[in-house]
Amino acid sequence: MFEAEWVDESDIKREKQKARELRRTSWWLNRVNEGRCYYCGLKVGAEGLTMDHVVPLIRGGKSNKGNIVPACKGCNNKKKYLLPIEWEEYLLTLKKDETVI
């Protein structure tokens, strides 16, 4: 598992609180209203979406509108603490594996 000793636990706690507050805003409700995952494009409905930090909190990400996207539970669980470039690399490996017969 990834460990980021340089990220202060109090910072993570503060950012999680900000995320909870954003979840109650019309901005977030509009984001999830379409019901589509930011990463895979799957339409799962608003109830099937979770709030994902593009740059994870443990990697120094913040809870702001530029870093939060709606993600299906599958993508969010697989992405975990990965940065966008790492996530893209992971998806490319999956596509390569699918083409192998």
N, C-alpha and C positions, 0 to 999 in steps of 0.2 A: 504494500500500500504506500501511497505517496505521503510523505511527511514534510510539512513546511514549518520548521521550528521558528522561522522569522515572522510568521503571522501570529499576532497576539490574540489570545482567546477572547479578550474583552472586545477587540475589534470585530471578530466574527459574531459575537453575541449582539453587538450593536447593529451590524448589518442584517442579521436575521430579523431583528425587530423592525428595521426599515422595510424589509421585504414583506413582513406581515401587514404593515401599514399600507404599502403599495397594493397589496392584494385586495384591499377594500375600496380602491379608487375606481372611478369610471374609466380611467386609462386602462387598467388591467382588465376590467370587465369587457371593454371593447376589444382588447387583444385576444381574449379567449372566446369571445362571442362567435367567431367563425368556426371554432372547434378544430382547427388544423394545427398539427405539430410543425413547429418552425424548422426542425431538422429533417424529418422524413416526408413531410407533407401529408401524412395520413390524417384523414378526417375522423376524429374520435369523439367529437362533441365536447362542449365546454367542461363537462364533468370528468372527462377522460384526460384532461390536460393538467400538468403541474407547472409550477413556476421554476424555471431553470436559470441559473446564472451562467452566461456565456463564458466569462472568466470566473471560475469557482471562487467562493469566499476563501477557501484554504490556500488558493493561489494568489490572493491579493485582490480579487474582484470586489466590486461594490454593488450594493442594492440600489441601482438607479435605472431609469428607463432605458438607458443605452446598453445596459448589461443584462437585462432580464427578458426572457422570451418564453412563450408557451411551448411546452414539450410534452409529448405523450409519455406515459410512464415508462414504456420500454426504452425509448431514447434516453430519458433522464437517468434511468437506472444504469444503462450501459455507459453513458458519458461520464458520470460521477465527477471526478476532479480533473478531467482532461481539459486542456486548453483547446481553442478552436483548431489549430493546426494539427494537434495530436488526434482530435476527433476525426478530422478529415482523413488523416492517414489510416486510422482504424477502419473507417468506412471503405476506403480504397482496398484494404486487405480483404474485407468481406466480399467486395465485388469480385476480386481476383479468385477467391475461394469458390464463389458461385460458378465461375466459368470453367473450373476444373471438373472434368467428368471422370 
